[in-house]
């Protein structure tokens, strides 16, 4: 600012205060900036995951690299009369202890007699959603897996190859029956998913939904330092054995995970490998295939 004589006038306190609060538009600073071409995002090929030795030490069985952990929720217990209403699946990479992909979808059902257990309203299952496309992706996950893992294979496997669910021609591994969890975890011989998760420090926030049970198992596997050895041992060929114990020692069979009257009437039985049968600690006898 200048005086009438042309000499600059000193700013008084009012002028200084006005200038201090004067704002400059930041947009004016870039308005004349030269235009540049838009940079399009580029797709990067996924990095190759590390591959460990194909076989665990001291074993002739190959350790699977990719597991598809799956679970089902159904409208009842009988696959001949009931339906699968939900499928959950997690593709798990063993060497990296990492989840690669996961899927959950409802299948449309007219009714759900098991709603009190799984909390799935049949009307919700019939709402419009791309469940057919979800099943196609599920089949891609199955194709990419080496082994299918379920916590009760005898139950879950029975629903595939029925209705809209595809048949699965892959090896199955039961995390309840086939895996021998470390003794220091203080688990029953055939633990529930809930007990298994809590034993490995995995928080349990909801039960009886397909994907959450898969996530619990995946997080247990993440915490298993000896996962490869567990998997290889779990994949050993198995057959049904009957415990040969007197009545007053029946508790030994129960503690070892044998079941009474299931599937052999009036007998304690369990599926074991030959190695496990030799180490069980009491007499057992293989059951003929027609009786199993």
Buried (B, 14 or more C-beta within 10 A) or exposed (E): EEEEEEEEEEEEEEEEEEEEEEEEEEEEEEEEEEEEEEEEEEEEEEEEEEEEEEEBEEBEBBBBBBBBBBBBBBBBEEBEEBBBBBBBBBBBBBBEBEBBBBBBBBBBBEBBEBBEEBBBEBEBBEEEEEBEEBBEBBEEBBEEBBBBBBBBBEBBBBBBEBEEBEEBEEEBBBBBBBBBBEEEEEBEBBBBBBBBBBBBEBEBEEBBBBBBBBBBBBBBBBEBEEBBBBBBBBBBEBBBBBBEBEEEEBEBBBEBBBBBEEEBEEBBBBBBBEEBBEEBEEEBEBBEEEEB
